[in-house]
Amino acid sequence: MTPTADYEKLVTLDNEFEAQLLESILKERGIPYRLRSYHDTAFDGLFQTQKGWGVVLAPQAYADEILEIVSDIRKGYGAQQTET
């Protein structure tokens, strides 16, 4: 298992949908990761509207694969929205 100290911020996620879908795919592929939400109960999620939902942290060795997955998720989600 990769120590979390070796994890780097790779991408900011736009919303909870992206986070859940990405998490599912990363688990399925056995890719080490951490999701860190910007939600703060004291401010009722205020920072999520300014900064995005949160970030993906992972070892640099998986950066290209994770960024490609996020890009595919965003392409697929955008296509679904324009069809409806």
N, C-alpha and C positions, 0 to 999 in steps of 0.2 A: 504494500500500500504506500502511496506517495504521501510524504508529510505535507500538511497544509501550508507549511512555510514556503514550499516550492510553488504554490499556486499563485497565478497572476490574474489580474483583471483583464478579461478578454473582450467582453462586449456588454453594453447596457441593453437590457430588455425593455420593450415598450409597455408590456402589460402582462397580467397574470396568465392569460391564454398562452402566450409565447413561453412563459416560464414553465407551465405545466407540460406543454407539448415537448419542449426541449428536454426537460427532466426525464420524461418517459423514454425518449430516444436515447439519451445518454446512458440511462440505466440498462436499456436493452442491449446496447453495444459494449457495455462494460467500461465506459470512459469515466475516469475519475473527475469529479467536479464538486463545486459548492455553489449554491445559489444564495445570494445575499439580497434580501428585500430592503428597499428604502423606507418601508412602512414604519412609522413611529406612532405608537398609540397616543403619546402625549399630544401630538399634532394632528391626529386623525388622518394620517396618510398625506399630509400637505406636501411633503418632499417628493412623493411619487408623481405628483402632477408637474413638478418642476424638473426632476432629474430622470424620470423614467421609473419603471416598476422596480428595478434592481439590477444587479450585475451577476455575470457568470465568472467564477474563478476556477482556474484549472491549470495543470502543468503546461508550460509552453509547448511541449511536444505534441499536444493535442489541439493547439490553437487553430491550425488550418482546418482541421476536420470539424471543430465546433463552429467556427465562423461560417463554413459552408452549410452546415445544418441550419443555423439561424437564418442565413440567406434564403435557403429553400423554404423554410417555414414562412418567412415574410412574403416570398413570391406566391406561395400557395394561398396564404390568408388574403392577400390583396386581390388575387384572381377571384376568390370566392365572393368578396365584397362587391366587386364590380359586376358580377353576374346577377346579383339579387336586386 
